[in-house]
């Protein structure tokens, strides 16, 4: 599956410009992490990709045709988990997935539902009414409906929100495995999730793409711009951005990112989170 | 296939929803209101079918429609409010999903209505007993309740899809409900949405017209609501657009607005071309408004008519053959009148097709047909057919000419294209074998001429002169004889009602009234040679009653169960029945009328109403008579006194015709039936009491020189002046 985002702009009816002429090709197989601060335009981009919105300018192509003209094909191949969603509380987990399977037109739905429940660790809740599930369990039901029928395009907006650490690791593995033959687009605030599984990162900020490349390339771009300071500065210093405060035997150490490290800082190898913070800080400074 | 799949899971989901079960259970409970306090079908006639089938079903209709409309709003809003749509709308077309969602609600509603019908079946069977009518039961629940609930769902869905706001949709629906229940549309069966017009239910004479109009109006509302719903589908919000852009984009599926407009067109056509009510003015016009030739240029020696009513469809097909001599040497355009619902299929003169014009100028019950008749002797054959229409002025009661399996009622222009200068007429009428025809005119012979192999019998009607066949009633009649010292009577009532009539000894009640009138005023002229005939007519034909020479005709609402057992403790009395019998003295024995009747209300009705009061007083006691007669007259007179249009009649002309007719009719009725009886009651006190008044009335009745009896005659006999009888 190939999707091409070409100079897409999106301005809402209230005048808010969510995306400003972004372009990116999406090809399978790939697991793409879509990261960015709140309001960067991640959810808007995802809604555009699932044809929930139409771009104000530019276009999205599915193969060689505009997405809007291939909406039916898109829907048939799509698994989507929005950031915020509701479930039919009156149904059991199985009934809900059966409902979604029918909407997706999945043949052999029973096997597909059993598989999705097994992969999301919901088999034991098969006959449990959704109204009695916890927040994390509801999130898993959301993920289960997205992966139901093994769609070729999986778009997940903050899928691991509300999950405990063990579940997050399980789902990372699940998404990673799923991405072997499809496009998985994963929007998240948790850089750790992206670092461990994504082969490509797109960083969005204020409606533009700041970075589009592999995690290694992002880390490389931050090389020499991350350092440690042994002591907390007495006053707020200009020129660098503190990304972490660490309690050590020597006291509180600070991890900083800067275009040019101050002399008191000792350069360290950047992590993906450092690289992301460096990029965002640099952009905000502009 | 996929749509069916959506429908399956949506329906399954609806049936698992608690809120659906709440709506369904409340819908099942709604008919109870029809047993307790919601009685729209028995306002005019407390029939068993009305009480135990129509009222509960209509209550269920109202309750079910409101509940399922609210359920629809809840279900449609919920998917957006609780964000289920964010999951579903990305994987399936919103149009398909909304359609299946609404369709699943329709299926759920159908299940609830069928359950209601099954649930109340045993109790209804128990209460209606021998009067059980399975066809009507199915009509009430599946013909009235189900389509109305469906239209409520479709309208609610349409409004929500347009507005996307649940509270606004609820307000609009409420407005529609209030409009449907308002007095502005109360007498218009097509405009009543949530409360179908069921002005009566008949236990003994069938309910074909109510069933036909009910089904017709439900079909109309289903069409309109379905068209609105179809039109709202493109308005379902998509791509983050508002109403306008979503609608424009949705309308690219051109079949949606096209189908919607086709359905709207069909609905509009149904409204304009409804076959049940004619387009006459609502105020009754005098017969001269549709004049026949006053100086005929031709003579019609005879007419032979063959009528074949189709009782299953309520239509008639007939052929009238006229023997005419056109005195002129040229073509003459002659006017005939016939029921507005009929159409002329063909007119021939001496075998040649000739032109005619249907003027479609509905007035009262009839319209005019102009036929160009060639000179000389002509055998004119007119073939006609159609469904007789109810006069617009009676559209609220839906009474009039009817052909049904249980009952047939025909009036003057319903038999054939009528002409008033026919010398002699003969009519052959083929009816289902169980129906026995009786004419309201005692001198019109009704003879059985053949028993046919198809389960019908052919009857011949022949009036002594002219082509006027009076009014004809046909039902499964039996004759109950009543004998008194001075007068005997025969009462024609439906066979199905015989046991009930005998149980309450209806013959004795009739005998009491006949004896009272004979003893107080003398016997009517026909008493020596003939019998008084009492005919029970079905409520599909009329409410109330009337009397013609030697015959009193009363609607079945005169004979319902509570009337038979009237006593001081019950709330009903046999007033109408007594009233119509008394008309054999006042009205037929002696007519009461004068030149000022239009203003003073003096007519046979006043004295007949007074006499009815006297009989009721004697039979059921003074207190009962005061409460049910005198107090009612007084309250009506007080109402009239305070009525703006009565005091300032010049403003009546400024009202729309419909309301002016209603006010005029009401004023005339109160003058005749309340004000005049009060004046006679006042006269009774002034002349020295009841005995004295009886003597005066007997004198008036037996005085051969007085016919009609004017108000002045009455005042002279009482020795009173007009001023003395003015009411306070």
Interface residues (C-beta under 8 A of the other chain):
Chain A: X12 X13 X47 X50 X51 X52 X53 X54 X72 X75 X78 X80 X81 X82 X84 X85 X86 X87 X88 X90 X91 X95 X98 X99 X100 X102 X103 X104 X105 X142 X145
Chain B: X2 X5 X6 X8 X9 X12 X13 X16 X17 X18 X79 X82 X83 X84 X86 X87 X88 X89 X90 X91 X92 X93 X97 X239 X240 X242
